[in-house]
Amino acid sequence: MKKITLSIAMLFTFIVGSTSILNAQNECLTPNDFTAVIEANGVATINPEDVVTVGSDCNIESITVSPNEFTCDDLGIQNVTVTATTASQPTGNYTSVSLQIWDAYSGNDILSGYINGDGYADIVSNRGWYRNNSGNSFSRIDINSYDLAGPQLGDLDGDGDLDLIAAHGVYHWNETSGSYQFVQSLSVNMSTSRVTALADFDNDGDLDWYVTTYYWGENGLERLFINDGTGHFTLGNSYAIGAYQMTSASGDFDEDGEMDVVIAGYYDVYVGINDGAFVNGDPVNFNYTSVFTNGNNYIRDVKAEDFNGDGHLDLLFAGYAKVNDEMGLIMMYGNGDGTFQSAQIIETYGTLTWDIDVEDFEGDGDLDIVTVVNGQNSKLYKNDGTGIFSTTELPFVGAYWNVMKVKLDDYNNDGVGDYAKSNEALITEWTPGEEITINANVTVADPNSVCNTAPEAIAQDITISVDANCEANAVATDVDNGSFDPDGDEITLTMSPAGPYALGSTEVTLTVSDGQLSATAVATITVVDDT
């Protein structure tokens, strides 16, 4: 990480004449005049934004100020240091790591997850899994000789690691052997299954498996397989929605605490709302509603996530999907009650989209999108957190029997996303962010007198003689006996009642003030006649 240090004095030099990187970064942080006020607790706290203005076009990832707290001992001008770090930026270059998912042209997703416990994201696709060797290479390990249609990764048996379920069976991860072990065949032939969904549909604490199928007939039914908690499954309900369903996803669309489904393929996008019948011991049931009609065209992939940060699940889908006769990437924002806003185009492609994947690309807490489009460069859509996306072209083109699927994940643990596709993983190369340090002045003030200590008034009794008029005069300093201000502030003395004073004794009050607070003391003035 580069470090750049700027002082206020340097600021003017760079603004006036320099064209170096320092000037560009200095335009990102401009010192402000700021007064920090001591609060009732005796402390003044500042934020970085109080003492610097951050440029609107600057990609600042983090910013701190030190010191950021002041007490009554710090009254006056204090110097602070603001440190900002710019976000890392992709160079546009990638390191290719051989992967050879030779049969990734099928309709199955590429999956990723931390399978063998070494801290690096591994890959599952079709017939096996690919062990990630510290981001430098992948080793293919076959699971069986069949296509793992509709695969999903999840902790099926509750032991904390990632198991695998697919059309041909259930596989549990064996920690001892470091491999997948076959544990169960499923009761229905689902070789036409495409993208499936794994979620706890009956709210019993384990993962169940929702299966979409493509053809008419027995395999034309949607099916839900119920987990018994040990990673063994039985067929629950079947749902006759119609043929040619190609993709599905799960989520609580109506926010009632029960997992729902969304399915898509030819013709329509259907949302199936879980009616909660399982609480009475009945099979899990979904009430399906078409939320999008696609004519005679089909949708290859659907995702259910919160893209605009409003807490409601949205739908993202693509394929041959069209809105107002425009084909491309389509978003429907959720309302949180199982309904959705009108479909809108994120970007028009004019051709088939093979695949969508959704992950947090740069680790900023929101979900980004990558698409694979036939005959076009794949694209990354970086989310600003509100559902507004900026687009970056990627260096691979979608093509049948070549690149049809992609998985976005961090395969080398550098904190940013990489891409797994048919024959390779592309590791994103990044330019690290720069650290900028700039100094600013803060005036620590106490307008509410939180820090001020009242002066101490000390008076003494005095005796004075009358004058020719049988009167006597005295001033405050005559009865003062060392009054002082603990803060060292200048004090003024007054006395009442004021003279002249008659023969005898008069009680007077000495008032000591520092301009904000005051204190008093009582003394006696005795007037005598010495004539």
C-alpha positions as CSV (number, residue, x, y, z in Angstrom):
1,M,0.0,0.0,0.0
2,K,1.4,3.4,-0.9
3,K,1.4,6.1,1.7
4,I,1.0,9.8,1.0
5,T,1.3,12.4,3.7
6,L,0.0,16.0,3.3
7,S,0.1,18.9,5.6
8,I,-2.1,22.1,5.5
9,A,1.0,24.0,4.3
10,M,1.5,21.6,1.4
11,L,-2.1,21.9,0.4
12,F,-1.7,25.2,-1.4
13,T,1.4,24.2,-3.3
14,F,-0.3,21.1,-4.8
15,I,-3.5,22.9,-5.7
16,V,-1.7,25.7,-7.5
17,G,1.0,24.0,-9.4
18,S,1.4,20.3,-9.1
19,T,0.0,17.7,-11.4
20,S,1.4,14.7,-9.5
21,I,-0.7,12.0,-7.8
22,L,-0.4,14.0,-4.6
23,N,-2.4,16.8,-6.1
24,A,-5.1,14.3,-7.3
25,Q,-5.3,12.7,-3.8
26,N,-5.2,16.1,-2.1
27,E,-8.3,17.1,-4.0
28,C,-9.9,14.1,-2.3
29,L,-9.2,15.5,1.3
30,T,-9.5,19.2,2.0
31,P,-9.0,20.4,5.6
32,N,-11.9,22.3,7.3
33,D,-11.9,24.9,10.1
34,F,-13.7,23.1,12.9
35,T,-14.6,23.9,16.5
36,A,-15.1,21.0,18.8
37,V,-17.3,21.9,21.8
38,I,-16.8,20.3,25.2
39,E,-20.0,18.4,26.1
40,A,-21.6,18.0,29.5
41,N,-19.5,14.9,30.1
42,G,-16.3,17.0,29.7
43,V,-15.4,15.5,26.4
44,A,-15.5,16.8,22.8
45,T,-15.6,14.1,20.1
46,I,-14.9,14.7,16.4
47,N,-15.4,12.6,13.2
48,P,-13.1,12.6,10.2
49,E,-15.8,14.4,8.1
50,D,-15.8,17.3,10.6
51,V,-12.2,18.2,9.8
52,V,-11.9,17.3,6.1
53,T,-14.1,17.4,3.1
54,V,-14.0,14.3,1.0
55,G,-14.2,14.9,-2.8
56,S,-17.3,13.5,-4.4
57,D,-15.4,11.6,-7.1
58,C,-13.0,10.0,-4.6
59,N,-13.1,6.3,-3.9
60,I,-12.4,6.4,-0.2
61,E,-12.8,3.0,1.5
62,S,-12.0,4.0,5.1
63,I,-11.1,7.2,6.9
64,T,-10.1,7.9,10.5
65,V,-9.0,10.9,12.6
66,S,-6.6,10.9,15.6
67,P,-7.0,12.1,18.2
68,N,-10.7,12.2,18.0
69,E,-11.5,13.1,21.7
70,F,-10.6,16.1,23.7
71,T,-11.0,17.2,27.3
72,C,-10.8,20.4,29.3
73,D,-7.0,20.1,29.3
74,D,-7.1,20.5,25.5
75,L,-8.8,23.9,25.2
76,G,-7.5,25.9,22.3
77,I,-6.0,24.8,18.9
78,Q,-5.2,21.2,18.6
79,N,-3.5,19.4,15.6
80,V,-5.1,16.2,14.3
81,T,-4.2,13.6,11.7
82,V,-6.7,12.3,9.2
83,T,-5.8,9.0,7.5
84,A,-7.8,7.8,4.5
85,T,-7.4,4.7,2.4
86,T,-8.6,4.6,-1.2
87,A,-10.3,1.4,-2.4
88,S,-8.3,-1.2,-4.3
89,Q,-9.0,-1.1,-8.0
90,P,-9.0,-3.9,-10.6
91,T,-6.2,-3.5,-13.1
92,G,-8.3,-5.1,-15.9
93,N,-5.8,-8.1,-16.0
94,Y,-6.4,-11.6,-14.8
95,T,-4.3,-14.7,-13.9
96,S,-5.6,-17.8,-15.6
97,V,-5.7,-21.0,-13.5
98,S,-6.6,-24.2,-15.3
99,L,-9.9,-25.7,-14.2
100,Q,-11.2,-27.9,-17.1
101,I,-14.9,-28.3,-16.2
102,W,-15.2,-30.1,-19.5
103,D,-18.9,-30.7,-19.3
104,A,-20.0,-27.3,-17.9
105,Y,-22.0,-26.8,-21.1
106,S,-25.0,-28.5,-19.4
107,G,-27.7,-26.6,-17.6
108,N,-26.2,-27.2,-14.1
109,D,-24.8,-24.5,-12.0
110,I,-21.2,-24.2,-11.0
111,L,-21.1,-24.2,-7.2
112,S,-18.5,-23.0,-4.8
113,G,-17.9,-23.5,-1.1
114,Y,-15.4,-24.3,1.6
115,I,-15.5,-28.1,1.3
116,N,-12.3,-29.6,2.8
117,G,-11.7,-27.1,5.6
118,D,-8.5,-25.6,4.2
119,G,-10.0,-22.0,4.0
120,Y,-10.0,-21.8,0.2
121,A,-13.3,-21.9,-1.8
122,D,-13.6,-25.2,-3.8
123,I,-15.8,-25.8,-6.8
124,V,-18.5,-28.4,-7.6
125,S,-19.8,-29.0,-11.1
126,N,-21.4,-31.9,-12.9
127,R,-19.5,-35.1,-12.0
128,G,-17.1,-34.0,-9.2
129,W,-15.6,-31.4,-7.1
130,Y,-12.4,-29.3,-7.7
131,R,-10.1,-28.9,-4.7
132,N,-8.6,-25.4,-4.6
133,N,-4.9,-25.6,-4.0
134,S,-4.4,-22.2,-2.4
135,G,-5.7,-20.3,-5.4
136,N,-2.8,-21.6,-7.6
137,S,-4.5,-24.7,-9.2
138,F,-7.5,-27.0,-8.9
139,S,-7.5,-30.7,-8.6
140,R,-10.6,-32.5,-10.1
141,I,-12.0,-35.3,-7.9
142,D,-14.8,-37.4,-9.5
143,I,-17.7,-38.2,-7.3
144,N,-19.4,-40.6,-9.7
145,S,-19.7,-41.3,-13.4
146,Y,-23.1,-39.6,-13.8
147,D,-23.9,-36.1,-14.4
148,L,-24.7,-34.4,-11.0
149,A,-27.9,-32.8,-12.3
150,G,-29.3,-30.0,-10.2
151,P,-26.5,-30.1,-7.5
152,Q,-26.7,-28.1,-4.3
153,L,-24.1,-27.7,-1.4
154,G,-25.2,-27.5,2.2
155,D,-24.9,-29.0,5.6
156,L,-27.5,-31.8,5.2
157,D,-26.7,-33.8,8.3
158,G,-26.0,-31.0,10.7
159,D,-22.3,-31.8,11.3
160,G,-21.0,-28.4,10.2
161,D,-19.5,-29.3,6.8
162,L,-20.8,-29.1,3.2
163,D,-22.6,-32.1,1.9
164,L,-23.9,-32.5,-1.7
165,I,-27.3,-33.4,-3.1
166,A,-28.1,-34.0,-6.8
167,A,-30.5,-35.8,-9.0
168,H,-28.6,-39.1,-8.7
169,G,-28.3,-39.1,-4.9
170,V,-27.1,-37.7,-1.6
171,Y,-23.4,-37.5,-0.7
172,H,-22.1,-36.7,2.8
173,W,-18.7,-35.2,3.3
174,N,-16.5,-37.5,5.4
175,E,-14.1,-35.5,7.5
176,T,-11.8,-38.5,8.1
177,S,-11.3,-39.6,4.5
178,G,-11.5,-36.1,3.1
179,S,-14.0,-37.2,0.4
180,Y,-17.7,-37.4,-0.4
181,Q,-19.4,-40.7,0.4
182,F,-22.6,-41.8,-1.3
183,V,-25.4,-42.4,1.2
184,Q,-28.7,-42.5,-0.6
185,S,-30.4,-42.8,-4.0
186,L,-33.4,-40.7,-4.5
187,S,-36.7,-42.3,-5.2
188,V,-37.5,-40.5,-8.5
189,N,-35.6,-40.3,-11.7
190,M,-34.8,-36.6,-12.1
191,S,-32.2,-36.6,-14.9
192,T,-34.0,-33.6,-16.4
193,S,-33.5,-31.5,-13.3
194,R,-31.8,-28.2,-13.8
195,V,-31.3,-25.6,-11.1
196,T,-32.7,-26.6,-7.7
197,A,-33.2,-24.9,-4.3
198,L,-32.0,-25.9,-0.9
199,A,-33.7,-24.4,2.2
200,D,-35.6,-25.3,5.4
201,F,-39.1,-25.4,3.9
202,D,-40.8,-27.1,6.9
203,N,-39.0,-25.1,9.6
204,D,-37.6,-28.1,11.4
205,G,-34.0,-26.9,11.4
206,D,-32.6,-28.9,8.5
207,L,-32.3,-28.3,4.7
208,D,-34.9,-29.6,2.3
209,W,-34.5,-29.9,-1.5
210,Y,-36.8,-28.3,-4.0
211,V,-36.5,-29.8,-7.6
212,T,-37.6,-28.3,-10.8
213,T,-37.9,-30.5,-13.9
214,Y,-38.0,-29.8,-17.5
215,Y,-40.2,-32.3,-19.3
216,W,-43.9,-33.3,-19.3
217,G,-45.0,-36.6,-17.8
218,E,-43.8,-38.0,-14.4
219,N,-40.8,-35.8,-14.5
220,G,-42.8,-32.7,-15.3
221,L,-43.7,-32.3,-11.6
222,E,-42.0,-30.0,-9.2
223,R,-40.9,-32.0,-6.2
224,L,-39.9,-31.3,-2.6
225,F,-37.7,-33.8,-0.8
226,I,-37.9,-33.6,3.0
227,N,-34.7,-34.0,5.2
228,D,-35.1,-36.1,8.3
229,G,-32.3,-34.2,10.0
230,T,-29.6,-36.8,9.3
231,G,-29.2,-35.9,5.7
232,H,-31.6,-38.6,4.4
233,F,-34.5,-37.5,2.2
234,T,-38.0,-38.7,1.5
235,L,-40.3,-37.4,-1.2
236,G,-42.8,-35.0,0.2
237,N,-45.3,-33.1,-2.0
238,S,-45.3,-32.8,-5.8
239,Y,-46.6,-29.7,-7.6
240,A,-48.0,-29.6,-11.1
241,I,-47.0,-26.2,-12.4
242,G,-46.3,-27.1,-16.0
243,A,-43.4,-28.3,-18.1
244,Y,-40.1,-26.7,-19.0
245,Q,-39.2,-25.2,-15.6
246,M,-35.4,-24.6,-15.8
247,T,-34.4,-22.7,-12.6
248,S,-35.5,-22.0,-9.1
249,A,-34.5,-20.1,-5.9
250,S,-35.8,-19.9,-2.4
251,G,-36.5,-17.0,0.0
252,D,-39.1,-15.7,2.4
253,F,-40.9,-13.4,0.0
254,D,-43.9,-12.5,2.2
255,E,-41.7,-12.3,5.3
256,D,-43.8,-14.6,7.4
257,G,-40.9,-16.7,8.6
258,E,-41.5,-19.6,6.1
259,M,-39.4,-20.3,3.1
260,D,-41.0,-19.8,-0.3
261,V,-39.8,-20.6,-3.9
262,V,-39.6,-18.9,-7.2
263,I,-39.4,-21.0,-10.4
264,A,-38.9,-20.0,-14.0
265,G,-38.4,-21.6,-17.5
266,Y,-40.6,-21.3,-20.5
267,Y,-43.5,-18.8,-20.4
268,D,-43.8,-17.5,-16.8
269,V,-42.0,-16.7,-13.6
270,Y,-43.9,-18.3,-10.7
271,V,-43.6,-17.4,-7.0
272,G,-44.8,-20.2,-4.7
273,I,-45.8,-18.9,-1.3
274,N,-45.4,-21.5,1.5
275,D,-48.9,-21.7,3.2
276,G,-47.5,-23.1,6.5
277,A,-49.6,-26.2,6.4
278,F,-46.7,-28.2,7.8
279,V,-47.4,-26.8,11.3
280,N,-50.4,-29.1,11.4
281,G,-48.5,-32.1,10.2
282,D,-49.6,-31.7,6.5
283,P,-47.2,-31.8,3.6
284,V,-45.5,-28.5,2.7
285,N,-47.6,-26.7,0.2
286,F,-47.0,-23.7,-2.1
287,N,-49.6,-21.4,-3.6
288,Y,-48.1,-20.4,-7.0
289,T,-48.8,-17.1,-8.7
290,S,-47.3,-15.9,-12.0
291,V,-45.5,-12.6,-11.4
292,F,-44.0,-12.3,-14.9
293,T,-45.2,-13.5,-18.3
294,N,-42.5,-14.2,-20.9
295,G,-44.6,-15.3,-23.9
296,N,-43.1,-18.2,-25.7
297,N,-39.6,-17.4,-24.6
298,Y,-37.7,-18.9,-21.7
299,I,-35.7,-17.9,-18.7
300,R,-32.5,-19.8,-17.9
301,D,-31.7,-18.4,-14.4
302,V,-33.4,-16.6,-11.5
303,K,-32.0,-15.3,-8.3
304,A,-33.8,-14.1,-5.2
305,E,-31.8,-11.5,-3.2
306,D,-32.1,-8.1,-1.7
307,F,-30.4,-5.9,-4.3
308,N,-31.5,-2.4,-3.2
309,G,-31.0,-2.7,0.5
310,D,-34.6,-2.2,1.6
311,G,-34.8,-5.5,3.5
312,H,-37.1,-7.2,0.9
313,L,-36.2,-10.0,-1.5
314,D,-36.0,-9.0,-5.1
315,L,-36.1,-11.2,-8.3
316,L,-33.3,-11.1,-10.9
317,F,-33.6,-13.2,-14.1
318,A,-32.5,-13.5,-17.6
319,G,-32.4,-15.9,-20.6
320,Y,-34.7,-14.9,-23.5
321,A,-36.6,-12.7,-21.0
322,K,-38.2,-9.5,-22.4
323,V,-39.7,-6.3,-21.1
324,N,-41.4,-4.1,-23.7
325,D,-39.9,-6.4,-26.4
326,E,-36.4,-5.7,-25.1
327,M,-34.3,-8.7,-24.1
328,G,-31.8,-8.6,-21.3
329,L,-31.2,-8.6,-17.6
330,I,-34.4,-8.1,-15.7
331,M,-35.1,-7.0,-12.1
332,M,-38.3,-7.1,-10.1
333,Y,-38.0,-5.3,-6.7
334,G,-39.9,-7.0,-3.9
335,N,-42.5,-5.4,-1.7
336,G,-42.0,-7.7,1.3
337,D,-45.6,-9.2,1.1
338,G,-45.0,-11.7,-1.7
339,T,-45.7,-9.2,-4.5
340,F,-43.3,-7.4,-6.7
341,Q,-42.9,-4.2,-8.6
342,S,-43.1,-4.1,-12.4
343,A,-40.2,-5.7,-14.2
344,Q,-37.5,-3.4,-15.4
345,I,-34.5,-3.9,-17.7
346,I,-31.1,-3.5,-16.0
347,E,-29.4,-3.8,-19.4
348,T,-30.5,-4.8,-22.9
349,Y,-28.6,-7.6,-24.6
350,G,-30.7,-8.5,-27.6
351,T,-29.7,-12.1,-27.3
352,L,-29.7,-15.1,-25.0
353,T,-28.2,-14.8,-21.5
354,W,-26.8,-18.2,-20.5
355,D,-26.2,-17.6,-16.8
356,I,-26.3,-15.2,-13.8
357,D,-24.4,-15.3,-10.6
358,V,-24.7,-13.1,-7.6
359,E,-22.0,-12.5,-4.9
360,D,-20.4,-9.6,-3.0
361,F,-17.5,-8.9,-5.5
362,E,-15.5,-6.3,-3.6
363,G,-16.5,-7.1,0.0
364,D,-18.5,-3.9,0.6
365,G,-21.6,-5.6,2.0
366,D,-23.9,-5.5,-1.1
367,L,-24.6,-8.0,-3.8
368,D,-23.0,-7.7,-7.3
369,I,-24.0,-9.5,-10.5
370,V,-22.1,-11.3,-13.2
371,T,-23.8,-12.4,-16.4
372,V,-22.8,-14.7,-19.3
373,V,-24.4,-13.6,-22.6
374,N,-24.2,-15.5,-25.9
375,G,-21.7,-14.0,-28.3
376,Q,-20.9,-11.0,-26.0
377,N,-18.4,-10.3,-23.3
378,S,-19.6,-11.3,-19.9
379,K,-20.2,-8.4,-17.6
380,L,-19.8,-7.5,-13.9
381,Y,-22.4,-5.2,-12.4
382,K,-21.1,-3.6,-9.2
383,N,-23.9,-2.5,-6.8
384,D,-23.7,0.8,-4.9
385,G,-26.0,-0.7,-2.2
386,T,-29.2,0.9,-3.5
387,G,-29.7,-1.2,-6.6
388,I,-27.8,1.1,-8.9
389,F,-25.1,-0.8,-10.9
390,S,-21.9,0.2,-12.7
391,T,-20.8,-2.1,-15.5
392,T,-17.4,-3.7,-16.3
393,E,-16.8,-6.0,-19.3
394,L,-15.1,-9.2,-18.6
395,P,-12.6,-11.0,-20.9
396,F,-14.7,-14.0,-21.8
397,V,-17.5,-14.5,-24.2
398,G,-20.6,-16.6,-23.7
399,A,-20.9,-19.5,-26.1
400,Y,-22.8,-22.8,-26.5
401,W,-20.7,-25.8,-25.5
402,N,-18.0,-23.4,-24.3
403,V,-18.8,-20.8,-21.7
404,M,-22.4,-21.2,-20.4
405,K,-21.9,-21.0,-16.7
406,V,-19.8,-18.8,-14.3
407,K,-19.3,-18.8,-10.6
408,L,-18.1,-15.6,-8.8
409,D,-16.1,-16.2,-5.6
410,D,-12.8,-15.3,-4.0
411,Y,-10.6,-18.2,-4.9
412,N,-7.2,-16.8,-3.7
413,N,-8.4,-15.1,-0.5
414,D,-7.4,-11.6,-1.5
415,G,-10.8,-10.2,-0.6
416,V,-12.1,-9.6,-4.1
417,G,-14.0,-11.8,-6.6
418,D,-12.7,-14.1,-9.2
419,Y,-14.5,-16.1,-11.9
420,A,-14.8,-19.9,-12.4
421,K,-15.9,-20.9,-15.9
422,S,-15.6,-23.9,-18.2
423,N,-11.9,-24.3,-18.6
424,E,-10.3,-21.9,-16.1
425,A,-10.6,-19.7,-13.1
426,L,-9.8,-16.1,-13.8
427,I,-8.1,-14.6,-10.7
428,T,-8.7,-10.8,-10.6
429,E,-5.5,-8.7,-10.4
430,W,-5.9,-5.6,-8.2
431,T,-4.0,-2.4,-7.6
432,P,-3.9,-1.9,-3.8
433,G,-5.4,1.2,-2.3
434,E,-3.3,4.2,-1.2
435,E,-3.1,5.6,2.3
436,I,-3.3,9.3,2.5
437,T,-2.5,11.3,5.7
438,I,-3.4,14.9,6.1
439,N,-3.2,17.3,9.1
440,A,-5.8,19.7,10.2
441,N,-6.4,22.1,13.1
442,V,-9.3,21.8,15.6
443,T,-10.3,24.5,18.0
444,V,-11.5,23.0,21.3
445,A,-13.9,25.3,22.9
446,D,-16.0,25.5,26.1
447,P,-18.9,27.9,25.4
448,N,-21.1,26.2,28.0
449,S,-18.5,26.6,30.8
450,V,-18.3,22.8,31.3
451,C,-14.6,23.1,32.1
452,N,-14.7,26.3,34.1
453,T,-14.2,26.0,37.9
454,A,-15.6,28.8,40.0
455,P,-13.1,31.0,41.8
456,E,-12.6,30.8,45.5
457,A,-13.5,34.0,47.6
458,I,-11.5,34.5,50.8
459,A,-12.3,37.6,52.9
460,Q,-10.9,39.0,56.1
461,D,-12.3,41.3,58.7
462,I,-10.8,44.8,58.8
463,T,-10.8,47.8,61.1
464,I,-10.6,51.3,59.7
465,S,-10.7,54.8,61.2
466,V,-13.2,57.6,60.5
467,D,-12.3,60.7,58.6
468,A,-13.1,64.3,59.5
469,N,-16.7,63.6,58.5
470,C,-17.0,60.7,60.9
471,E,-17.1,58.3,57.9
472,A,-14.7,55.6,56.6
473,N,-14.2,54.1,53.1
474,A,-12.9,50.7,52.0
475,V,-12.6,48.8,48.7
476,A,-12.9,45.2,47.8
477,T,-9.2,44.6,47.8
478,D,-9.1,45.7,51.5
479,V,-11.2,42.8,52.6
480,D,-9.7,40.3,50.1
481,N,-7.5,37.8,51.7
482,G,-6.0,35.8,48.7
483,S,-9.1,35.0,46.6
484,F,-8.1,33.1,43.4
485,D,-9.3,31.2,40.3
486,P,-8.3,27.5,40.2
487,D,-8.2,27.7,36.3
488,G,-5.8,30.7,36.5
489,D,-8.4,32.9,34.9
490,E,-8.3,36.6,35.6
491,I,-10.7,37.6,38.5
492,T,-12.5,40.8,39.4
493,L,-13.5,41.8,43.0
494,T,-16.5,43.7,44.1
495,M,-18.0,44.4,47.5
496,S,-21.4,45.3,48.8
497,P,-22.6,47.4,50.3
498,A,-20.2,50.0,49.1
499,G,-18.9,52.7,51.5
500,P,-18.7,55.1,53.1
501,Y,-19.3,53.2,56.3
502,A,-20.5,54.7,59.6
503,L,-19.0,54.2,63.1
504,G,-19.5,50.6,64.3
505,S,-19.5,47.3,62.5
506,T,-20.9,46.7,58.9
507,E,-21.1,43.2,57.3
508,V,-20.0,43.2,53.7
509,T,-20.0,40.6,50.9
510,L,-16.9,40.1,48.8
511,T,-17.8,38.8,45.3
512,V,-15.1,37.2,43.2
513,S,-15.8,36.6,39.4
514,D,-13.9,35.1,36.5
515,G,-16.4,36.5,34.0
516,Q,-18.6,33.3,33.9
517,L,-18.7,32.0,37.4
518,S,-18.5,33.8,40.8
519,A,-18.1,33.1,44.5
520,T,-18.7,35.2,47.7
521,A,-17.4,35.5,51.1
522,V,-18.5,37.6,54.1
523,A,-16.4,40.0,56.1
524,T,-16.9,42.7,58.8
525,I,-15.7,46.2,58.5
526,T,-15.3,47.9,61.9
527,V,-15.1,51.7,61.8
528,V,-13.5,53.3,64.9
529,D,-12.9,57.0,66.0
530,D,-9.3,57.5,66.9
531,T,-9.6,61.3,67.2
